[in-house]
Amino acid sequence: MGFRFRALSLLLLLLLFLFLLGAAKAEDFYNISNVGSSKQGRGCNLFQGKWVFDPSLPLYESSNCPFIDPEFNCQKYGRPDRSYLKYTWKPDFCDLPRFNGLELLSRWRGKRIMFVGDSLSLNMWQSLTCMILASAPKAKISIVRRESLSTVIFEEYGVSLLLHRTPYLVDVVREKVGRVLKLDSIEGGNVWKGMDVLIFNSWHWWTHTGRSQAWDYVQVGNAVKKDMDRLEAFYQGLTTWARWVDMNVDPRKTRVIFQGISPTHYEGKDWNQPRRSCNGESVPLSGSLYPAGAPPAVEIVKRVLSRIRKPVFLLDITTLSQLRKDAHPSTYSGEGGGTDCSHWCLPGLPDTWNQLLYAVFTM
């Protein structure tokens, strides 16, 4: 009896240990937001904090950066206020390092950094190129922009900043029936191989319907459907991406980052102003909590990242971006009529995303 009891106790302890080990391992992959503990004296969660006014901002002017698309160039297209340019993110228990583009070029010398995803990846990619150029205004650069792959090269440093436009990460293939979104196919991932840093993003296009939907059918295995629950489709597509990371990424050579879910501000009820949208907003929300809470896609991202065997850092931009209802192009976009509460002005909020990216590499 005593032997059986001790054996059962040891088995239970072993199972508890394995459970805790697995939980810790999952935490390593998608909640690695505590950085700089050796330098700061305590762990620093970069993504918990508040917005504070900083008169020294912005880090660059849109008129001095050749990379900004009209849809993000709010000052050029008539936005009358500049207060939205003057806010910096302040984590609760540490300070973000001041962005230094020259230091980043030195760290990335000879390397290839690729953003992969939709127009929010474009937003962040253009922001980073502008920020680096402001630090090195005399740098010799070359620009190649193709249909789905664009590259900016800082030639003196051999640093290539690439953008691969692929909004679903998984493949959309033209077949006889039409455009098919293949949730378990990711042949487009061949473009990502050999990069030193990969920064992924997806979600924005998964909710599109009607004419703005980029596919006609969705395929899972051998089953082809006209439609399906979009959160479930996102989960399955992101799971395919996670499988690609596990099979193709060597962490000794490639750093993988997932750019978190970027929020929209079309519904003022989300921040307790039901008759408003982002149009006319000029200041961030105060405090550190967003009344509507996180979008459901955030939980999908964390669930998938928790199961990846390879290390992936979540750049958890969702809550801090939700507080910036003031930072969208709204009606000041060169893309024509309408109100854009999805993308972000440049200079603007994506500069903070890149400051956080810089902190990940330097703190």
C-alpha positions as CSV (number, residue, x, y, z in Angstrom):
1,M,0.0,0.0,0.0
2,G,2.8,2.4,1.0
3,F,4.7,1.7,-2.2
4,R,1.7,2.2,-4.4
5,F,0.9,5.5,-2.6
6,R,4.5,6.8,-3.1
7,A,4.5,5.7,-6.7
8,L,1.2,7.5,-7.3
9,S,2.5,10.6,-5.5
10,L,5.6,10.6,-7.7
11,L,3.5,10.2,-10.8
12,L,1.3,13.1,-9.8
13,L,4.3,15.3,-9.1
14,L,5.8,14.4,-12.4
15,L,2.6,15.3,-14.3
16,L,2.4,18.6,-12.4
17,F,6.0,19.4,-13.3
18,L,5.3,18.6,-17.0
19,F,2.2,20.8,-16.9
20,L,4.1,23.7,-15.4
21,L,6.9,23.3,-17.8
22,G,4.6,23.3,-20.8
23,A,2.8,26.4,-19.5
24,A,6.1,28.1,-19.0
25,K,7.2,27.1,-22.5
26,A,3.9,28.5,-24.0
27,E,4.4,31.7,-22.0
28,D,7.9,32.1,-23.5
29,F,6.5,32.1,-27.0
30,Y,3.6,34.6,-26.9
31,N,4.0,36.6,-23.8
32,I,7.6,37.6,-23.9
33,S,6.8,41.2,-23.2
34,N,9.0,41.5,-20.1
35,V,12.4,42.7,-21.4
36,G,15.4,44.5,-19.9
37,S,15.1,43.0,-16.4
38,S,18.9,42.9,-16.2
39,K,19.2,46.6,-17.0
40,Q,16.1,48.0,-15.4
41,G,16.2,46.2,-12.0
42,R,12.8,44.6,-12.6
43,G,10.9,43.2,-15.5
44,C,9.5,45.7,-18.0
45,N,6.3,44.9,-19.8
46,L,6.6,47.2,-22.8
47,F,2.9,47.0,-23.6
48,Q,1.4,48.1,-20.3
49,G,1.5,51.8,-19.8
50,K,-0.1,55.1,-21.0
51,W,0.3,57.8,-23.6
52,V,2.1,61.0,-22.6
53,F,2.7,64.3,-24.4
54,D,6.2,64.7,-25.9
55,P,6.9,68.1,-27.6
56,S,10.1,66.7,-29.3
57,L,8.0,64.5,-31.6
58,P,7.6,63.6,-34.4
59,L,10.9,62.0,-35.3
60,Y,10.5,63.0,-39.0
61,E,8.3,65.0,-41.3
62,S,6.3,63.3,-44.1
63,S,7.6,65.9,-46.6
64,N,11.2,64.5,-45.9
65,C,10.3,60.9,-46.4
66,P,9.9,59.5,-50.0
67,F,8.4,56.2,-48.8
68,I,5.0,57.3,-47.5
69,D,1.9,56.3,-49.6
70,P,-0.8,58.9,-50.0
71,E,-3.3,56.9,-47.9
72,F,-1.1,57.5,-44.8
73,N,0.1,61.0,-45.6
74,C,-2.3,63.0,-43.4
75,Q,-0.4,66.3,-43.2
76,K,0.0,66.4,-47.0
77,Y,-3.7,65.9,-47.5
78,G,-5.0,68.6,-45.2
79,R,-5.1,67.3,-41.6
80,P,-5.2,70.7,-39.7
81,D,-4.0,69.6,-36.3
82,R,-0.6,68.2,-35.2
83,S,-1.3,67.2,-31.6
84,Y,-1.6,63.5,-32.6
85,L,2.1,63.6,-33.6
86,K,3.2,64.6,-30.1
87,Y,2.3,61.5,-28.0
88,T,4.8,58.9,-26.8
89,W,4.2,55.6,-25.2
90,K,5.4,55.3,-21.6
91,P,5.5,51.7,-20.1
92,D,4.6,51.6,-16.4
93,F,8.0,50.4,-15.0
94,C,10.6,51.5,-17.5
95,D,11.4,54.0,-20.3
96,L,11.5,53.1,-23.9
97,P,15.0,53.8,-25.4
98,R,15.1,56.7,-27.8
99,F,15.0,55.4,-31.3
100,N,18.5,55.5,-33.0
101,G,18.4,54.6,-36.7
102,L,22.1,54.5,-37.0
103,E,22.5,52.0,-34.2
104,L,19.8,49.9,-35.7
105,L,21.6,50.0,-39.1
106,S,24.8,48.9,-37.4
107,R,23.1,46.0,-35.6
108,W,21.4,44.9,-38.8
109,R,24.5,45.4,-41.0
110,G,24.3,42.9,-43.9
111,K,20.9,41.6,-42.8
112,R,17.5,41.3,-44.4
113,I,14.5,42.3,-42.5
114,M,11.1,41.4,-44.0
115,F,7.6,42.5,-43.1
116,V,4.9,40.0,-44.1
117,G,1.2,40.7,-44.2
118,D,-1.4,43.3,-45.2
119,S,-1.6,47.1,-45.4
120,L,-0.8,47.3,-41.6
121,S,2.5,45.7,-42.4
122,L,2.9,48.3,-45.1
123,N,2.1,51.0,-42.5
124,M,4.8,49.8,-40.2
125,W,7.4,49.1,-43.0
126,Q,7.0,52.6,-44.3
127,S,7.3,54.1,-40.8
128,L,10.5,52.2,-40.1
129,T,12.1,53.3,-43.4
130,C,11.2,56.9,-42.6
131,M,12.6,56.7,-39.1
132,I,15.9,55.2,-40.2
133,L,16.2,57.7,-43.0
134,A,15.7,60.6,-40.5
135,S,18.7,59.3,-38.6
136,A,20.8,58.9,-41.7
137,P,19.5,61.6,-44.1
138,K,22.6,61.3,-46.4
139,A,22.4,57.5,-46.7
140,K,22.5,56.1,-50.2
141,I,19.4,54.1,-50.7
142,S,17.8,52.1,-53.5
143,I,14.1,51.3,-53.8
144,V,12.5,48.4,-55.7
145,R,8.7,48.2,-55.5
146,R,6.9,45.4,-57.3
147,E,3.3,44.1,-57.1
148,S,3.7,42.1,-53.9
149,L,7.4,42.5,-52.9
150,S,9.0,45.8,-52.2
151,T,12.6,46.5,-50.9
152,V,14.4,49.5,-49.5
153,I,18.2,49.0,-49.3
154,F,20.5,51.1,-47.1
155,E,23.5,50.4,-49.3
156,E,26.4,51.5,-47.1
157,Y,25.2,49.1,-44.4
158,G,23.9,46.3,-46.7
159,V,20.6,46.4,-44.8
160,S,17.5,45.4,-46.8
161,L,14.0,46.2,-45.5
162,L,11.5,44.2,-47.4
163,L,7.7,44.0,-47.5
164,H,5.8,41.0,-48.8
165,R,2.1,41.9,-49.3
166,T,0.1,38.7,-48.5
167,P,-2.9,39.6,-46.3
168,Y,-3.9,36.1,-45.3
169,L,-0.4,34.6,-45.0
170,V,-1.9,31.4,-46.6
171,D,-2.4,31.2,-50.3
172,V,-5.1,32.6,-52.5
173,V,-5.1,30.6,-55.8
174,R,-7.0,31.3,-59.1
175,E,-8.8,28.1,-60.2
176,K,-11.7,27.4,-62.6
177,V,-14.3,28.2,-59.9
178,G,-12.6,31.5,-59.0
179,R,-10.2,32.7,-56.4
180,V,-9.8,30.1,-53.7
181,L,-8.4,30.9,-50.2
182,K,-6.5,27.7,-49.2
183,L,-6.3,27.6,-45.4
184,D,-3.9,24.7,-45.4
185,S,-1.5,25.9,-48.2
186,I,1.4,28.3,-47.7
187,E,3.5,28.0,-50.8
188,G,4.0,31.8,-50.8
189,G,6.2,31.2,-47.7
190,N,9.1,30.3,-50.0
191,V,9.7,34.1,-50.3
192,W,10.3,34.3,-46.5
193,K,13.2,31.8,-46.4
194,G,16.7,33.1,-45.7
195,M,15.6,36.3,-43.9
196,D,17.3,37.4,-40.7
197,V,14.2,39.0,-39.2
198,L,10.6,38.1,-40.1
199,I,7.7,40.4,-38.8
200,F,4.3,38.9,-39.6
201,N,0.9,40.4,-39.5
202,S,-2.6,39.2,-40.5
203,W,-6.3,39.8,-39.6
204,H,-7.5,43.0,-41.3
205,W,-8.6,41.2,-44.5
206,W,-10.2,38.2,-42.9
207,T,-13.3,40.2,-42.0
208,H,-13.9,41.7,-45.5
209,T,-17.1,40.7,-47.4
210,G,-18.7,41.7,-50.7
211,R,-16.6,43.5,-53.3
212,S,-13.7,44.0,-50.9
213,Q,-13.3,40.2,-50.2
214,A,-10.2,38.9,-52.0
215,W,-11.5,35.4,-52.5
216,D,-14.6,33.6,-53.9
217,Y,-14.3,30.2,-52.1
218,V,-12.5,28.9,-49.1
219,Q,-10.8,25.5,-49.0
220,V,-10.0,23.3,-46.0
221,G,-8.4,20.0,-47.0
222,N,-10.5,18.7,-49.9
223,A,-13.6,20.6,-48.8
224,V,-14.4,23.8,-50.8
225,K,-16.9,26.1,-49.3
226,K,-18.6,29.4,-50.2
227,D,-17.9,30.8,-46.8
228,M,-17.2,29.9,-43.2
229,D,-16.9,31.6,-39.8
230,R,-14.2,34.1,-40.2
231,L,-12.6,33.6,-36.8
232,E,-12.4,29.9,-37.4
233,A,-10.9,30.5,-40.8
234,F,-8.4,32.9,-39.3
235,Y,-7.5,30.3,-36.7
236,Q,-7.0,27.6,-39.3
237,G,-5.0,29.9,-41.6
238,L,-2.8,31.0,-38.7
239,T,-2.3,27.4,-37.6
240,T,-0.9,26.7,-41.1
241,W,1.4,29.6,-40.7
242,A,2.6,28.3,-37.3
243,R,3.3,25.0,-38.9
244,W,5.4,26.7,-41.5
245,V,7.4,28.5,-38.8
246,D,8.1,25.2,-37.0
247,M,9.2,23.5,-40.1
248,N,11.3,26.3,-41.8
249,V,12.7,28.7,-39.2
250,D,16.1,28.1,-37.6
251,P,16.1,30.4,-34.5
252,R,19.9,30.6,-34.6
253,K,19.6,32.4,-37.9
254,T,16.1,34.0,-38.0
255,R,14.2,36.1,-35.4
256,V,10.4,35.8,-35.7
257,I,8.0,38.5,-34.5
258,F,4.3,38.7,-34.8
259,Q,2.9,42.2,-35.2
260,G,-0.2,42.1,-32.9
261,I,-3.8,42.9,-34.0
262,S,-4.2,46.5,-35.1
263,P,-7.6,47.9,-34.0
264,T,-10.1,50.0,-35.8
265,H,-12.2,53.0,-34.5
266,Y,-15.4,53.1,-36.5
267,E,-17.7,52.6,-33.5
268,G,-17.5,55.2,-30.8
269,K,-19.5,53.0,-28.5
270,D,-16.2,51.0,-28.1
271,W,-14.8,54.0,-26.1
272,N,-18.1,55.2,-24.6
273,Q,-18.8,57.8,-27.3
274,P,-21.6,56.1,-29.3
275,R,-22.1,58.9,-31.8
276,R,-18.5,59.2,-32.8
277,S,-16.0,57.5,-35.1
278,C,-12.3,58.4,-35.4
279,N,-13.2,61.4,-37.6
280,G,-12.4,64.6,-35.7
281,E,-10.6,62.9,-32.8
282,S,-7.4,64.7,-31.8
283,V,-6.3,63.2,-28.4
284,P,-5.7,59.7,-27.1
285,L,-7.9,58.0,-24.5
286,S,-6.5,58.6,-21.0
287,G,-5.4,55.7,-18.8
288,S,-4.3,52.2,-19.8
289,L,-7.6,50.3,-20.4
290,Y,-9.8,50.3,-23.5
291,P,-13.5,50.1,-22.6
292,A,-14.5,47.6,-25.2
293,G,-11.7,45.1,-24.4
294,A,-9.6,43.2,-26.8
295,P,-10.9,42.1,-30.3
296,P,-11.6,38.3,-30.5
297,A,-8.7,37.9,-33.0
298,V,-6.3,38.6,-30.1
299,E,-7.2,35.4,-28.4
300,I,-6.8,33.5,-31.6
301,V,-3.2,34.9,-32.0
302,K,-2.2,34.0,-28.5
303,R,-3.7,30.5,-28.7
304,V,-1.8,29.8,-31.9
305,L,1.5,31.3,-30.7
306,S,1.3,29.3,-27.5
307,R,1.6,26.1,-29.5
308,I,4.5,27.0,-31.8
309,R,7.7,25.1,-30.8
310,K,10.0,27.8,-32.2
311,P,10.4,31.1,-30.4
312,V,8.1,33.9,-31.6
313,F,7.9,37.3,-30.0
314,L,4.4,38.9,-29.9
315,L,4.7,42.7,-30.5
316,D,1.5,43.2,-28.5
317,I,0.4,46.5,-29.9
318,T,-3.4,46.1,-29.6
319,T,-4.3,47.9,-26.4
320,L,-1.9,50.8,-26.8
321,S,-3.2,51.3,-30.3
322,Q,-6.8,51.1,-29.2
323,L,-6.1,54.1,-27.0
324,R,-5.1,56.1,-30.1
325,K,-8.5,56.9,-31.7
326,D,-6.9,60.1,-32.8
327,A,-4.2,58.7,-35.0
328,H,-6.1,57.5,-38.1
329,P,-6.2,59.2,-41.5
330,S,-10.0,59.6,-41.2
331,T,-10.8,61.9,-44.1
332,Y,-7.2,63.1,-44.7
333,S,-6.2,60.4,-47.0
334,G,-5.0,60.7,-50.6
335,E,-7.0,57.6,-51.5
336,G,-10.2,59.5,-52.2
337,G,-13.5,59.8,-50.3
338,G,-14.6,58.0,-47.2
339,T,-13.3,57.8,-43.6
340,D,-10.4,55.6,-42.9
341,C,-10.4,54.5,-39.2
342,S,-8.3,51.3,-40.0
343,H,-4.9,52.6,-41.0
344,W,-2.7,55.1,-39.3
345,C,-1.2,58.5,-40.2
346,L,2.6,58.7,-40.9
347,P,4.3,60.1,-38.9
348,G,2.1,58.7,-36.2
349,L,1.3,55.6,-34.2
350,P,3.3,53.0,-36.3
351,D,6.4,55.0,-35.3
352,T,5.7,53.8,-31.7
353,W,5.3,50.2,-33.0
354,N,8.8,50.6,-34.4
355,Q,10.1,52.2,-31.2
356,L,8.9,49.0,-29.4
357,L,10.6,46.9,-32.1
358,Y,13.8,48.8,-31.5
359,A,13.5,48.2,-27.7
360,V,13.1,44.5,-28.4
361,F,16.5,44.5,-30.2
362,T,18.3,46.8,-27.8
363,M,17.1,46.5,-24.2
